[in-house]
Amino acid sequence: MKEERELLGRIAEALERLAPAPAPLPSPDGHDVFVWRGDQMRLSPVAQPRRVPLDLIQGVETQKGRLLLNTERFAAGHPANHAMLWGARGTGKSALVKAVHHQVSKQHPDLKLVEIGRTDLQSLPDLADRLSEAGWRALVFIDDLSFEGADETYKALKSVLDGGVSGAMANLLVYVTSNRRHLINRPDGNQAEFRPEETVEEQVALPERFGLWLGFQSLDQPTWLSIVHGYAKALNLAPDDPELDRTALQWAAQRGARSGRSAWQFVIDRAGQLGQSIDLRD
């Protein structure tokens, strides 16, 4: 028995030596947006992040104001809440998170935005620990999040929202966008193995860990056209384009949706029709 324990100990030590050391965090200087690559346990800076100026995001003034205030409080070192932005597709949830961060980081350059993909969620506690140990003040951003059936990776998110073993991480906030208010979907398979009360409890428990809930709905026509005009002005399209409204409404009808995303896509298409180049960088 003693020999077996010694052998297992030597095997464990050998495996530790073979395992690659985690990549060091990049310098926070010079970049304000990063992407976490869970398969490599590496944080990579984004040289030229694409984002829309905050004042161009229209039709969601209440949501914009509440998220901006929450982020400003956090950046200033005051208490703030994790936030969940949920609702219809293309209504500006992701764009708002990026725009708010960019706006606040002008006054607080130490505030970083760290995006983690859905497939890397299992490594979220490792990312949170490393950011916390390094003293980064960061918004951890998870875009288009949902969980299906018996998927249990939500437990990694739950752990971070609860503060992990070490307690609340005062220098990290989690911002999530989702098309689902409850994040966790009922399984499509055999419902018999899930008691209804357990399913409801799981659906409610995770979203309730976000102190700030912001809902997004489809836009009415006047608001949507206002967004189109705002984008067109920002991109210096022809200011007196007589066909702008007509072609915009035609575009919306063909797409079957009026959203911030479809307004942006239309203006990009219109710029192409007019043969006008645009610069999407900050």
N, C-alpha and C positions, 0 to 999 in steps of 0.2 A: 504493500500500500504506500509506504514511504517513497519507494522508487517511482511509483506511478505519479505521485504528486510532484516529485522533482522533475520528472519528464514533462509533465504538463506545464510546470513553471518555465522550463527552458523553451518549450514550444511557444508559450505566450510571449516571452521576451524576444524570441526570434521574429515573431509576427510583428511586434511593435517596432523592431528595427527595420523591417521590410516596408512597413506602412509609410507612405510619404508624409512628411510634416505639413501641416496646414500652411497654405500660402499666407505670407504676412499681409496685413491690410495695406492698401496703397495709401500714399500721403493724401490727407483730406484737402491739402492746399491746391488751388488751381482748378478744382472741379466741384460741382455741387450735386451732380446726379451720378448714381452708381447702379450697377446691375449685379445681383448675386447669382453665381453659377454654382448650384448645389453639387453637381456631379464632380466639380473640381475643387469645391470648398474655397472658391476664390471670389473676391469682390473686384469688379472691373469698372473703371471710370468711363463715363459717356462723354466723348469729346464735344459733340455738337447736338445736345438734346433738342428734339423738335417739340415745341409747345406753343400754344396760342396765348397772346397777351390777355391778362385777366379782364380788361375792360371790353374785350371783344366777345366774351361769354355772356350772352343775354338770355332773358327768359327764365332765369333761375336766380333771381336777385336775393331771395331769402336764403336759399342754400349757399350761395356765394358768400353772403355776409356772415353766416354762422360758421362756415368752415374757415374763413379768413380770420375771424376773431379767435377761434379755437387754436389755430396755428400760430397766431401772433402771441397768444398767451404762452404757448409751449416754448416758442423761440426765446421768449423773455425769461424763461425759467419758472413760470407760474404753472399751477395745476391746469391740466387740460385732459380731454377725453379722447379715447380711441374713437374712430369714426367709420360708419358704414354708409356708403352711398349706394342706394338701390333704386331700380326702376327700369323704364323702357330702354331698349338699345339705342345707342347713338344720341342720347340726350345730353351729353357733355360731362358725364361723371368723371371719366379718366382725365379729360382735358382740364376740368376744374381743379382736380388734385394737383396736377403738374403746374397749372397757372398760379394757384395760390402759393405753392412752395416757391416758385420763382419770384413772385411778388414779395413775399416775406423775407426771402434770403437776401434781397437787396439791402435790407436794414440789419439782417442777422446772417452774415456770410458763413457762420459756422453751422448753420442748419443744412443738413444734407437730406436728399431724397434717395432711398435705396429701394429699388424694385426687385421683387422676388416672384418668379413664375409659379404657376399652380403646380407644375410637376416637381418643383424643388421645395415644396412646402414642408416635407418631412425634416429638412435641415434648418427650418426656421429657428428653432431654439438655439442651434449652434451659432447662427448668424447673430441672433439677439445677444447671446453671451459675449461674442467677440466685439460687437459694437459697444456694448456696455462696459466691458473691461478696458477698451481703448478710449472711453470717455467721449465718443461721438454723440452729438445731439442729432437725431435722425428721425425722419418719417419713413417707416417701413411700409411700402406700397404693394398691395396685392390686387391685381386687376382681374376683373371678370371671374370672380370666385364663385364656385358652387361645388357641392359634394353629392355624389350619386350613391344610392343604395347603402351597401355595407362599408363604403369607403371610410376608413378611420383616421385618415391623415388630418382631419379637422382637430384631432387631439393635440397635434403640434401647435396649431394656432391657439387653441384653448389654453395650453400651457403658458404661452407667451403673454396672452391677454391677462391671465391670472398672476403674472409676475414670475412664474417659474419657481424653482426651489429657493432662490435667493430673495424672493419678494419682488415688489413692484420696481420696474426699471424706469426711473424718473427721467432718463435721457432718451427714451424711445416712445414713439407713438405708432400705432398701426392704423393705416387708412386702407379700407377695402372697398372695391366696387363690385356690384353683383346685379344680375337681372332678376334675382330672387330675393324676396324679403327675408326668407327663413334660411337661406344658404343651403340647408340640407334637404334634399328631395326625397320623397318616399320612394322606395325601391319599386321597380316595375315588375319584379319577379314575384315570388311567393310571399304574399302579404301575411300568411298565417304565422310565419316565424317571427313577426314583429307585433307585439301587443300595441294597440292604438295609443294607450297612454304613454308608452315608452317612446314611440315615434314622435308624439307631440312634444314630450319633454326634451328630446334631442333637438328638435327643430327650434324650440324657443330658447333653450339654454345658451347656445352659442351667440346669436345676435344680441341677447341681453347683456353680453359682456362689453358691447360697444355703447359708450355713454352718449354718443351723438349719432342719431339716425337722420338721414337726409333722403327724402323721396323725390324722384324725378318722373315727370309725366311727358307725354307727347305735346308738341307745341301747337298753338292755334295759328291760323294763317297770318294775321298781322305781325305777330311776334316773329314768326319764321322769316317773313320778308324783311323785317327789321334786322335780323341777324345777317341775312344775305347782303343787305346794303352796308352793314358794318364791315363785313369781310371784304366786300368789293372796294370800299374806301381805303381800308388798311393795305390792300394790295395794289392800290393806285390804278384800278380799272377805270375805264372811261366814265367820268362822273355823270354824264348826261346820256347814258346808254338807254335809248327808248325801248329796247327790247328786253331789258333786264328782268322786269317783273313778269312779263309774259313767259319768257323762256324759263324763269325760275319756277313758276307755278306748273308749267308743263313738265319740268324735271321732277318736281315733287309728286305729280300725279303718276308719272311713269314708275317712280320708285315705290309708291304706295306709302310714303312716310314723310312727315315733316319733323326733322330733328336737326340739332346742331351739326351732326356729322353730314347729313345730306346737304345742308346749306353750304358747308365747306367744300364738299365734293362738287357741287354745282359751280361755285365760284372758281374752283380750279379748272373745271371744264370750260367755263366761259372765258377765262384767261387764255386757254389754249385756242379757242375759236378766234379770239381777237389777235392771236399771235404775240401775246405779251408774256415775257418771262417774269418770274417772281422769285423772291428769295425767302425761303422758309426758315432760315437760321435766326437765332436771337439777334 
